[in-house]
């Protein structure tokens, strides 16, 4: 039951206004899950941009601020994890480059073990 004298916000007015915030949240979480495969870094960059747009929109409409902030944070984490994964992969490739043409998997495993345990 509604009374005629009270002004209540129209729930339809805010529908669809937090699209960039929702997209930032989705891209941030997806980017964080795929950061180890280095794909998450690119998704994180897009998520940060959409999160900034979502924060600006939330300032005007009042909806989606939590989603936008979460999207920016998870997107930044995705970028950091992707950068760390890239550095680790480069370090690993540098340390084990002599093992790239083994005759068998067992020989490769021994070679990698030898190169990673020596200084």
Number of C-alpha atoms within 10 A of each C-alpha: 3 7 7 7 6 7 8 9 8 8 7 7 9 13 10 11 17 22 18 25 32 23 18 33 28 20 27 33 23 19 30 25 15 19 26 18 13 19 17 28 26 17 24 33 20 18 35 25 17 25 31 18 18 31 25 17 20 20 12 10 14 13 19 24 20 15 23 31 19 20 31 29 20 25 34 21 20 31 26 17 22 24 17 15 16 17 12 12 13 11 11 14 13 11 15 16 12 13 18 11 9 13 9 8 9 10 13 17 13 12 17 18 13 13 17 11 7 7 6
